[in-house]
Amino acid sequence: MFSVLNHPAYDRLLDQRDQSGMIEDLNHYFGPHAPVFLATYDKIRGRRGLNRMLPPTWSWQVLFTSYAWFYYRKLWLSATLIALAMALTVVLPALPGNLISFGLTALMCVYGKPWYLRAALNQIRLADQLGLQDGARRRYLTRNGGVSPWAAALASIAMALMLVWSMWPTLMDGAALLATLNG
């Protein structure tokens, strides 16, 4: 797992002496709130070893929005896998749902920013491989990075539906109790 996260291509990007082009590329990729992610980039650049690409950080946005943040930041595959894992805890009562959801949320809060930065470095590496320069490079990084408010809104609706689904038996028990008391 760590060999995939610490691919030598990432080390080459991180260890370049002149970081001005890299910072410009990252700004285009990150879109809104780029300085937050650039601070994570600085943490990663200062690290060495197997866990270089996974410095512990914290994200309040991820805590309050869960996997919707991953959709907002266009981390489609990660967001979908997290959403499916959380949905399974709601649908399959045999799973320890609260424990799994809590663990996933903690991991997302601590490692969400580095995971997003890894996605940015991957897109920059691909832009290099495609030989993209200037305007074409900016358009490529902006299109593949940035944010998707629509995806976050749809994910938030899905989260609300999962919450209602998970609470439905309790809600129905409460409704039955009220009907008994009133009737």
mmCIF file of the C-alpha atoms, coordinates in Angstrom:
data_MODEL
# 
_entry.id   MODEL 
# 
loop_
_atom_site.group_PDB 
_atom_site.id 
_atom_site.type_symbol 
_atom_site.label_atom_id 
_atom_site.label_alt_id 
_atom_site.label_comp_id 
_atom_site.label_asym_id 
_atom_site.label_entity_id 
_atom_site.label_seq_id 
_atom_site.pdbx_PDB_ins_code 
_atom_site.Cartn_x 
_atom_site.Cartn_y 
_atom_site.Cartn_z 
_atom_site.occupancy 
_atom_site.B_iso_or_equiv 
_atom_site.pdbx_formal_charge 
_atom_site.auth_seq_id 
_atom_site.auth_comp_id 
_atom_site.auth_asym_id 
_atom_site.auth_atom_id 
_atom_site.pdbx_PDB_model_num 
ATOM 1   C CA . MET A 1 1   ? 0.000   0.000  0.000   1.00 0.00 ? 1   MET A CA 1 
ATOM 2   C CA . PHE A 1 2   ? 2.677   2.508  0.959   1.00 0.00 ? 2   PHE A CA 1 
ATOM 3   C CA . SER A 1 3   ? 4.678   1.821  -2.205  1.00 0.00 ? 3   SER A CA 1 
ATOM 4   C CA . VAL A 1 4   ? 1.656   2.950  -4.232  1.00 0.00 ? 4   VAL A CA 1 
ATOM 5   C CA . LEU A 1 5   ? 1.212   6.077  -2.127  1.00 0.00 ? 5   LEU A CA 1 
ATOM 6   C CA . ASN A 1 6   ? 4.930   6.937  -2.288  1.00 0.00 ? 6   ASN A CA 1 
ATOM 7   C CA . HIS A 1 7   ? 5.441   6.384  -5.981  1.00 0.00 ? 7   HIS A CA 1 
ATOM 8   C CA . PRO A 1 8   ? 8.854   7.703  -7.155  1.00 0.00 ? 8   PRO A CA 1 
ATOM 9   C CA . ALA A 1 9   ? 7.066   10.030 -9.599  1.00 0.00 ? 9   ALA A CA 1 
ATOM 10  C CA . TYR A 1 10  ? 5.545   11.860 -6.619  1.00 0.00 ? 10  TYR A CA 1 
ATOM 11  C CA . ASP A 1 11  ? 8.955   12.165 -4.983  1.00 0.00 ? 11  ASP A CA 1 
ATOM 12  C CA . ARG A 1 12  ? 10.329  13.733 -8.169  1.00 0.00 ? 12  ARG A CA 1 
ATOM 13  C CA . LEU A 1 13  ? 7.545   16.319 -8.152  1.00 0.00 ? 13  LEU A CA 1 
ATOM 14  C CA . LEU A 1 14  ? 7.887   17.019 -4.442  1.00 0.00 ? 14  LEU A CA 1 
ATOM 15  C CA . ASP A 1 15  ? 11.679  17.291 -4.481  1.00 0.00 ? 15  ASP A CA 1 
ATOM 16  C CA . GLN A 1 16  ? 12.057  19.732 -7.386  1.00 0.00 ? 16  GLN A CA 1 
ATOM 17  C CA . ARG A 1 17  ? 14.181  22.696 -6.382  1.00 0.00 ? 17  ARG A CA 1 
ATOM 18  C CA . ASP A 1 18  ? 12.081  25.287 -8.192  1.00 0.00 ? 18  ASP A CA 1 
ATOM 19  C CA . GLN A 1 19  ? 8.553   24.863 -6.876  1.00 0.00 ? 19  GLN A CA 1 
ATOM 20  C CA . SER A 1 20  ? 7.022   27.924 -8.590  1.00 0.00 ? 20  SER A CA 1 
ATOM 21  C CA . GLY A 1 21  ? 5.544   25.904 -11.472 1.00 0.00 ? 21  GLY A CA 1 
ATOM 22  C CA . MET A 1 22  ? 4.294   23.250 -9.073  1.00 0.00 ? 22  MET A CA 1 
ATOM 23  C CA . ILE A 1 23  ? 2.607   25.844 -6.843  1.00 0.00 ? 23  ILE A CA 1 
ATOM 24  C CA . GLU A 1 24  ? 0.955   27.402 -9.893  1.00 0.00 ? 24  GLU A CA 1 
ATOM 25  C CA . ASP A 1 25  ? -0.279  23.979 -11.045 1.00 0.00 ? 25  ASP A CA 1 
ATOM 26  C CA . LEU A 1 26  ? -1.585  23.159 -7.576  1.00 0.00 ? 26  LEU A CA 1 
ATOM 27  C CA . ASN A 1 27  ? -3.443  26.480 -7.382  1.00 0.00 ? 27  ASN A CA 1 
ATOM 28  C CA . HIS A 1 28  ? -5.168  25.706 -10.699 1.00 0.00 ? 28  HIS A CA 1 
ATOM 29  C CA . TYR A 1 29  ? -6.046  22.194 -9.559  1.00 0.00 ? 29  TYR A CA 1 
ATOM 30  C CA . PHE A 1 30  ? -7.259  23.064 -6.048  1.00 0.00 ? 30  PHE A CA 1 
ATOM 31  C CA . GLY A 1 31  ? -9.554  25.929 -6.963  1.00 0.00 ? 31  GLY A CA 1 
ATOM 32  C CA . PRO A 1 32  ? -11.267 27.424 -3.892  1.00 0.00 ? 32  PRO A CA 1 
ATOM 33  C CA . HIS A 1 33  ? -9.304  27.433 -0.632  1.00 0.00 ? 33  HIS A CA 1 
ATOM 34  C CA . ALA A 1 34  ? -6.004  26.492 -2.286  1.00 0.00 ? 34  ALA A CA 1 
ATOM 35  C CA . PRO A 1 35  ? -3.891  27.844 0.640   1.00 0.00 ? 35  PRO A CA 1 
ATOM 36  C CA . VAL A 1 36  ? -5.332  25.162 2.949   1.00 0.00 ? 36  VAL A CA 1 
ATOM 37  C CA . PHE A 1 37  ? -4.096  22.430 0.620   1.00 0.00 ? 37  PHE A CA 1 
ATOM 38  C CA . LEU A 1 38  ? -0.808  24.182 -0.071  1.00 0.00 ? 38  LEU A CA 1 
ATOM 39  C CA . ALA A 1 39  ? -0.110  23.994 3.680   1.00 0.00 ? 39  ALA A CA 1 
ATOM 40  C CA . THR A 1 40  ? -0.618  20.224 3.446   1.00 0.00 ? 40  THR A CA 1 
ATOM 41  C CA . TYR A 1 41  ? 1.701   20.199 0.435   1.00 0.00 ? 41  TYR A CA 1 
ATOM 42  C CA . ASP A 1 42  ? 4.382   21.908 2.551   1.00 0.00 ? 42  ASP A CA 1 
ATOM 43  C CA . LYS A 1 43  ? 3.932   19.242 5.253   1.00 0.00 ? 43  LYS A CA 1 
ATOM 44  C CA . ILE A 1 44  ? 4.388   16.486 2.699   1.00 0.00 ? 44  ILE A CA 1 
ATOM 45  C CA . ARG A 1 45  ? 7.454   18.134 1.158   1.00 0.00 ? 45  ARG A CA 1 
ATOM 46  C CA . GLY A 1 46  ? 9.071   18.262 4.589   1.00 0.00 ? 46  GLY A CA 1 
ATOM 47  C CA . ARG A 1 47  ? 8.581   14.566 5.229   1.00 0.00 ? 47  ARG A CA 1 
ATOM 48  C CA . ARG A 1 48  ? 10.537  11.488 4.159   1.00 0.00 ? 48  ARG A CA 1 
ATOM 49  C CA . GLY A 1 49  ? 9.955   7.783  4.366   1.00 0.00 ? 49  GLY A CA 1 
ATOM 50  C CA . LEU A 1 50  ? 7.058   5.425  3.918   1.00 0.00 ? 50  LEU A CA 1 
ATOM 51  C CA . ASN A 1 51  ? 4.404   7.743  5.308   1.00 0.00 ? 51  ASN A CA 1 
ATOM 52  C CA . ARG A 1 52  ? 5.500   10.830 3.399   1.00 0.00 ? 52  ARG A CA 1 
ATOM 53  C CA . MET A 1 53  ? 2.248   11.103 1.457   1.00 0.00 ? 53  MET A CA 1 
ATOM 54  C CA . LEU A 1 54  ? 0.071   10.628 4.544   1.00 0.00 ? 54  LEU A CA 1 
ATOM 55  C CA . PRO A 1 55  ? 0.800   13.346 7.076   1.00 0.00 ? 55  PRO A CA 1 
ATOM 56  C CA . PRO A 1 56  ? -1.984  13.513 9.626   1.00 0.00 ? 56  PRO A CA 1 
ATOM 57  C CA . THR A 1 57  ? -4.072  16.654 9.176   1.00 0.00 ? 57  THR A CA 1 
ATOM 58  C CA . TRP A 1 58  ? -7.558  17.645 10.270  1.00 0.00 ? 58  TRP A CA 1 
ATOM 59  C CA . SER A 1 59  ? -10.559 18.780 8.260   1.00 0.00 ? 59  SER A CA 1 
ATOM 60  C CA . TRP A 1 60  ? -13.648 20.164 9.933   1.00 0.00 ? 60  TRP A CA 1 
ATOM 61  C CA . GLN A 1 61  ? -15.333 20.298 6.528   1.00 0.00 ? 61  GLN A CA 1 
ATOM 62  C CA . VAL A 1 62  ? -14.954 16.543 6.162   1.00 0.00 ? 62  VAL A CA 1 
ATOM 63  C CA . LEU A 1 63  ? -16.233 15.988 9.699   1.00 0.00 ? 63  LEU A CA 1 
ATOM 64  C CA . PHE A 1 64  ? -19.449 17.894 8.985   1.00 0.00 ? 64  PHE A CA 1 
ATOM 65  C CA . THR A 1 65  ? -19.997 16.822 5.375   1.00 0.00 ? 65  THR A CA 1 
ATOM 66  C CA . SER A 1 66  ? -18.566 13.283 5.325   1.00 0.00 ? 66  SER A CA 1 
ATOM 67  C CA . TYR A 1 67  ? -18.176 11.792 1.874   1.00 0.00 ? 67  TYR A CA 1 
ATOM 68  C CA . ALA A 1 68  ? -19.968 14.774 0.270   1.00 0.00 ? 68  ALA A CA 1 
ATOM 69  C CA . TRP A 1 69  ? -16.651 16.635 0.638   1.00 0.00 ? 69  TRP A CA 1 
ATOM 70  C CA . PHE A 1 70  ? -14.957 13.993 -1.514  1.00 0.00 ? 70  PHE A CA 1 
ATOM 71  C CA . TYR A 1 71  ? -17.615 14.470 -4.199  1.00 0.00 ? 71  TYR A CA 1 
ATOM 72  C CA . TYR A 1 72  ? -17.259 18.258 -3.856  1.00 0.00 ? 72  TYR A CA 1 
ATOM 73  C CA . ARG A 1 73  ? -13.520 17.903 -4.472  1.00 0.00 ? 73  ARG A CA 1 
ATOM 74  C CA . LYS A 1 74  ? -14.123 15.518 -7.427  1.00 0.00 ? 74  LYS A CA 1 
ATOM 75  C CA . LEU A 1 75  ? -12.565 12.473 -5.789  1.00 0.00 ? 75  LEU A CA 1 
ATOM 76  C CA . TRP A 1 76  ? -15.218 10.363 -7.486  1.00 0.00 ? 76  TRP A CA 1 
ATOM 77  C CA . LEU A 1 77  ? -13.949 6.847  -6.812  1.00 0.00 ? 77  LEU A CA 1 
ATOM 78  C CA . SER A 1 78  ? -12.984 7.480  -3.191  1.00 0.00 ? 78  SER A CA 1 
ATOM 79  C CA . ALA A 1 79  ? -16.307 9.206  -2.504  1.00 0.00 ? 79  ALA A CA 1 
ATOM 80  C CA . THR A 1 80  ? -18.293 6.392  -4.069  1.00 0.00 ? 80  THR A CA 1 
ATOM 81  C CA . LEU A 1 81  ? -16.444 3.673  -2.142  1.00 0.00 ? 81  LEU A CA 1 
ATOM 82  C CA . ILE A 1 82  ? -16.913 5.544  1.138   1.00 0.00 ? 82  ILE A CA 1 
ATOM 83  C CA . ALA A 1 83  ? -20.591 6.159  0.392   1.00 0.00 ? 83  ALA A CA 1 
ATOM 84  C CA . LEU A 1 84  ? -21.126 2.471  -0.414  1.00 0.00 ? 84  LEU A CA 1 
ATOM 85  C CA . ALA A 1 85  ? -19.375 1.393  2.783   1.00 0.00 ? 85  ALA A CA 1 
ATOM 86  C CA . MET A 1 86  ? -21.548 3.735  4.830   1.00 0.00 ? 86  MET A CA 1 
ATOM 87  C CA . ALA A 1 87  ? -24.686 2.659  2.975   1.00 0.00 ? 87  ALA A CA 1 
ATOM 88  C CA . LEU A 1 88  ? -23.896 -0.980 3.736   1.00 0.00 ? 88  LEU A CA 1 
ATOM 89  C CA . THR A 1 89  ? -23.771 -0.195 7.440   1.00 0.00 ? 89  THR A CA 1 
ATOM 90  C CA . VAL A 1 90  ? -27.296 1.187  7.156   1.00 0.00 ? 90  VAL A CA 1 
ATOM 91  C CA . VAL A 1 91  ? -28.750 -1.605 5.019   1.00 0.00 ? 91  VAL A CA 1 
ATOM 92  C CA . LEU A 1 92  ? -27.064 -4.608 6.644   1.00 0.00 ? 92  LEU A CA 1 
ATOM 93  C CA . PRO A 1 93  ? -27.971 -4.634 10.337  1.00 0.00 ? 93  PRO A CA 1 
ATOM 94  C CA . ALA A 1 94  ? -25.416 -7.358 11.100  1.00 0.00 ? 94  ALA A CA 1 
ATOM 95  C CA . LEU A 1 95  ? -22.559 -4.888 10.525  1.00 0.00 ? 95  LEU A CA 1 
ATOM 96  C CA . PRO A 1 96  ? -21.426 -2.728 13.442  1.00 0.00 ? 96  PRO A CA 1 
ATOM 97  C CA . GLY A 1 97  ? -22.637 0.399  11.614  1.00 0.00 ? 97  GLY A CA 1 
ATOM 98  C CA . ASN A 1 98  ? -21.732 3.062  14.163  1.00 0.00 ? 98  ASN A CA 1 
ATOM 99  C CA . LEU A 1 99  ? -18.232 1.707  14.606  1.00 0.00 ? 99  LEU A CA 1 
ATOM 100 C CA . ILE A 1 100 ? -17.589 1.464  10.856  1.00 0.00 ? 100 ILE A CA 1 
ATOM 101 C CA . SER A 1 101 ? -19.049 4.924  10.178  1.00 0.00 ? 101 SER A CA 1 
ATOM 102 C CA . PHE A 1 102 ? -17.055 6.437  13.035  1.00 0.00 ? 102 PHE A CA 1 
ATOM 103 C CA . GLY A 1 103 ? -13.833 4.822  11.804  1.00 0.00 ? 103 GLY A CA 1 
ATOM 104 C CA . LEU A 1 104 ? -14.388 5.937  8.220   1.00 0.00 ? 104 LEU A CA 1 
ATOM 105 C CA . THR A 1 105 ? -15.201 9.463  9.337   1.00 0.00 ? 105 THR A CA 1 
ATOM 106 C CA . ALA A 1 106 ? -12.072 9.640  11.486  1.00 0.00 ? 106 ALA A CA 1 
ATOM 107 C CA . LEU A 1 107 ? -9.902  8.406  8.599   1.00 0.00 ? 107 LEU A CA 1 
ATOM 108 C CA . MET A 1 108 ? -11.515 10.881 6.208   1.00 0.00 ? 108 MET A CA 1 
ATOM 109 C CA . CYS A 1 109 ? -10.984 13.799 8.605   1.00 0.00 ? 109 CYS A CA 1 
ATOM 110 C CA . VAL A 1 110 ? -7.335  12.948 9.208   1.00 0.00 ? 110 VAL A CA 1 
ATOM 111 C CA . TYR A 1 111 ? -6.297  11.870 5.700   1.00 0.00 ? 111 TYR A CA 1 
ATOM 112 C CA . GLY A 1 112 ? -8.750  13.683 3.383   1.00 0.00 ? 112 GLY A CA 1 
ATOM 113 C CA . LYS A 1 113 ? -6.420  16.581 2.562   1.00 0.00 ? 113 LYS A CA 1 
ATOM 114 C CA . PRO A 1 114 ? -3.394  14.373 1.797   1.00 0.00 ? 114 PRO A CA 1 
ATOM 115 C CA . TRP A 1 115 ? -5.598  12.133 -0.336  1.00 0.00 ? 115 TRP A CA 1 
ATOM 116 C CA . TYR A 1 116 ? -6.777  15.175 -2.299  1.00 0.00 ? 116 TYR A CA 1 
ATOM 117 C CA . LEU A 1 117 ? -3.184  16.348 -2.672  1.00 0.00 ? 117 LEU A CA 1 
ATOM 118 C CA . ARG A 1 118 ? -2.209  12.931 -3.996  1.00 0.00 ? 118 ARG A CA 1 
ATOM 119 C CA . ALA A 1 119 ? -4.968  13.270 -6.625  1.00 0.00 ? 119 ALA A CA 1 
ATOM 120 C CA . ALA A 1 120 ? -3.558  16.687 -7.572  1.00 0.00 ? 120 ALA A CA 1 
ATOM 121 C CA . LEU A 1 121 ? -0.034  15.299 -7.947  1.00 0.00 ? 121 LEU A CA 1 
ATOM 122 C CA . ASN A 1 122 ? -1.381  12.485 -10.085 1.00 0.00 ? 122 ASN A CA 1 
ATOM 123 C CA . GLN A 1 123 ? -3.118  14.957 -12.417 1.00 0.00 ? 123 GLN A CA 1 
ATOM 124 C CA . ILE A 1 124 ? 0.027   17.116 -12.615 1.00 0.00 ? 124 ILE A CA 1 
ATOM 125 C CA . ARG A 1 125 ? 2.043   14.011 -13.470 1.00 0.00 ? 125 ARG A CA 1 
ATOM 126 C CA . LEU A 1 126 ? -0.474  13.143 -16.195 1.00 0.00 ? 126 LEU A CA 1 
ATOM 127 C CA . ALA A 1 127 ? -0.334  16.711 -17.549 1.00 0.00 ? 127 ALA A CA 1 
ATOM 128 C CA . ASP A 1 128 ? 3.462   16.313 -17.741 1.00 0.00 ? 128 ASP A CA 1 
ATOM 129 C CA . GLN A 1 129 ? 3.104   13.000 -19.586 1.00 0.00 ? 129 GLN A CA 1 
ATOM 130 C CA . LEU A 1 130 ? 0.661   14.589 -22.045 1.00 0.00 ? 130 LEU A CA 1 
ATOM 131 C CA . GLY A 1 131 ? 3.128   17.436 -22.618 1.00 0.00 ? 131 GLY A CA 1 
ATOM 132 C CA . LEU A 1 132 ? 0.530   20.081 -21.742 1.00 0.00 ? 132 LEU A CA 1 
ATOM 133 C CA . GLN A 1 133 ? 1.819   23.640 -21.440 1.00 0.00 ? 133 GLN A CA 1 
ATOM 134 C CA . ASP A 1 134 ? 0.433   27.075 -20.561 1.00 0.00 ? 134 ASP A CA 1 
ATOM 135 C CA . GLY A 1 135 ? -3.305  27.503 -21.277 1.00 0.00 ? 135 GLY A CA 1 
ATOM 136 C CA . ALA A 1 136 ? -3.937  23.857 -22.158 1.00 0.00 ? 136 ALA A CA 1 
ATOM 137 C CA . ARG A 1 137 ? -2.294  22.788 -18.904 1.00 0.00 ? 137 ARG A CA 1 
ATOM 138 C CA . ARG A 1 138 ? -4.302  25.295 -16.833 1.00 0.00 ? 138 ARG A CA 1 
ATOM 139 C CA . ARG A 1 139 ? -7.561  24.178 -18.462 1.00 0.00 ? 139 ARG A CA 1 
ATOM 140 C CA . TYR A 1 140 ? -6.720  20.505 -17.912 1.00 0.00 ? 140 TYR A CA 1 
ATOM 141 C CA . LEU A 1 141 ? -5.875  20.980 -14.220 1.00 0.00 ? 141 LEU A CA 1 
ATOM 142 C CA . THR A 1 142 ? -8.863  23.265 -13.573 1.00 0.00 ? 142 THR A CA 1 
ATOM 143 C CA . ARG A 1 143 ? -11.264 20.862 -15.317 1.00 0.00 ? 143 ARG A CA 1 
ATOM 144 C CA . ASN A 1 144 ? -9.946  17.778 -13.487 1.00 0.00 ? 144 ASN A CA 1 
ATOM 145 C CA . GLY A 1 145 ? -9.569  19.520 -10.133 1.00 0.00 ? 145 GLY A CA 1 
ATOM 146 C CA . GLY A 1 146 ? -11.523 22.264 -8.454  1.00 0.00 ? 146 GLY A CA 1 
ATOM 147 C CA . VAL A 1 147 ? -14.927 21.613 -7.015  1.00 0.00 ? 147 VAL A CA 1 
ATOM 148 C CA . SER A 1 148 ? -18.349 20.310 -7.976  1.00 0.00 ? 148 SER A CA 1 
ATOM 149 C CA . PRO A 1 149 ? -21.113 21.916 -5.888  1.00 0.00 ? 149 PRO A CA 1 
ATOM 150 C CA . TRP A 1 150 ? -23.743 19.837 -7.715  1.00 0.00 ? 150 TRP A CA 1 
ATOM 151 C CA . ALA A 1 151 ? -22.064 16.578 -6.765  1.00 0.00 ? 151 ALA A CA 1 
ATOM 152 C CA . ALA A 1 152 ? -21.819 17.719 -3.146  1.00 0.00 ? 152 ALA A CA 1 
ATOM 153 C CA . ALA A 1 153 ? -25.514 18.662 -3.125  1.00 0.00 ? 153 ALA A CA 1 
ATOM 154 C CA . LEU A 1 154 ? -26.560 15.286 -4.537  1.00 0.00 ? 154 LEU A CA 1 
ATOM 155 C CA . ALA A 1 155 ? -24.303 13.474 -2.056  1.00 0.00 ? 155 ALA A CA 1 
ATOM 156 C CA . SER A 1 156 ? -25.824 15.487 0.790   1.00 0.00 ? 156 SER A CA 1 
ATOM 157 C CA . ILE A 1 157 ? -29.308 14.438 -0.307  1.00 0.00 ? 157 ILE A CA 1 
ATOM 158 C CA . ALA A 1 158 ? -28.146 10.812 -0.404  1.00 0.00 ? 158 ALA A CA 1 
ATOM 159 C CA . MET A 1 159 ? -26.711 11.182 3.117   1.00 0.00 ? 159 MET A CA 1 
ATOM 160 C CA . ALA A 1 160 ? -29.998 12.631 4.375   1.00 0.00 ? 160 ALA A CA 1 
ATOM 161 C CA . LEU A 1 161 ? -31.900 9.700  2.840   1.00 0.00 ? 161 LEU A CA 1 
ATOM 162 C CA . MET A 1 162 ? -29.500 7.223  4.467   1.00 0.00 ? 162 MET A CA 1 
ATOM 163 C CA . LEU A 1 163 ? -30.012 8.963  7.806   1.00 0.00 ? 163 LEU A CA 1 
ATOM 164 C CA . VAL A 1 164 ? -33.793 8.730  7.474   1.00 0.00 ? 164 VAL A CA 1 
ATOM 165 C CA . TRP A 1 165 ? -33.496 5.091  6.380   1.00 0.00 ? 165 TRP A CA 1 
ATOM 166 C CA . SER A 1 166 ? -31.343 4.243  9.391   1.00 0.00 ? 166 SER A CA 1 
ATOM 167 C CA . MET A 1 167 ? -33.711 6.006  11.783  1.00 0.00 ? 167 MET A CA 1 
ATOM 168 C CA . TRP A 1 168 ? -36.944 4.750  10.193  1.00 0.00 ? 168 TRP A CA 1 
ATOM 169 C CA . PRO A 1 169 ? -37.613 1.929  12.700  1.00 0.00 ? 169 PRO A CA 1 
ATOM 170 C CA . THR A 1 170 ? -37.092 4.333  15.598  1.00 0.00 ? 170 THR A CA 1 
ATOM 171 C CA . LEU A 1 171 ? -39.329 6.920  13.972  1.00 0.00 ? 171 LEU A CA 1 
ATOM 172 C CA . MET A 1 172 ? -42.044 4.323  13.395  1.00 0.00 ? 172 MET A CA 1 
ATOM 173 C CA . ASP A 1 173 ? -41.777 3.097  17.006  1.00 0.00 ? 173 ASP A CA 1 
ATOM 174 C CA . GLY A 1 174 ? -42.179 6.691  18.164  1.00 0.00 ? 174 GLY A CA 1 
ATOM 175 C CA . ALA A 1 175 ? -45.185 7.183  15.880  1.00 0.00 ? 175 ALA A CA 1 
ATOM 176 C CA . ALA A 1 176 ? -46.779 3.980  17.197  1.00 0.00 ? 176 ALA A CA 1 
ATOM 177 C CA . LEU A 1 177 ? -46.179 5.112  20.782  1.00 0.00 ? 177 LEU A CA 1 
ATOM 178 C CA . LEU A 1 178 ? -47.778 8.485  20.064  1.00 0.00 ? 178 LEU A CA 1 
ATOM 179 C CA . ALA A 1 179 ? -50.766 6.780  18.426  1.00 0.00 ? 179 ALA A CA 1 
ATOM 180 C CA . THR A 1 180 ? -51.167 4.525  21.468  1.00 0.00 ? 180 THR A CA 1 
ATOM 181 C CA . LEU A 1 181 ? -50.969 7.452  23.875  1.00 0.00 ? 181 LEU A CA 1 
ATOM 182 C CA . ASN A 1 182 ? -53.409 9.558  21.871  1.00 0.00 ? 182 ASN A CA 1 
ATOM 183 C CA . GLY A 1 183 ? -55.810 6.781  21.021  1.00 0.00 ? 183 GLY A CA 1 
# 
